């Protein structure tokens, strides 16, 4: 069983930055692909970014590419999402996800085994 706890959400003005963190339980964090998804009010949860086990490969949704950066620290069992140049349309609950059975994960929501409880990000205009 893997437990994921997100933190770092909050209220920020458009153009600002936030860094989300996701701490994972377990002694084999380096064997998990990790990802970030988000869900805005009234919308389905959507892919944001994912990172391979080693951190050597990263993938982004078109809407965030160039503004968001996913990274991980396997020594700290933590994955991060640095969000810059935030826009009001980035407002959502952000979730981290883990897939112990995958090298680099997938952009499909149903491809992930474990989810955190989510952290709210609100971007004001």
Buried (B, 14 or more C-beta within 10 A) or exposed (E): EBEBBBEBBEEBEEEBEBEBBBBBEBEEBEBBBBBBBBBBEEEEBBBBBBBBBEBEEBBBBEBBEEBBBBBBEBEEBBBBBBBBEBBEEBBBBBBBBBBBEBEBBBBEBEBBBBBBEBBEBBBEE
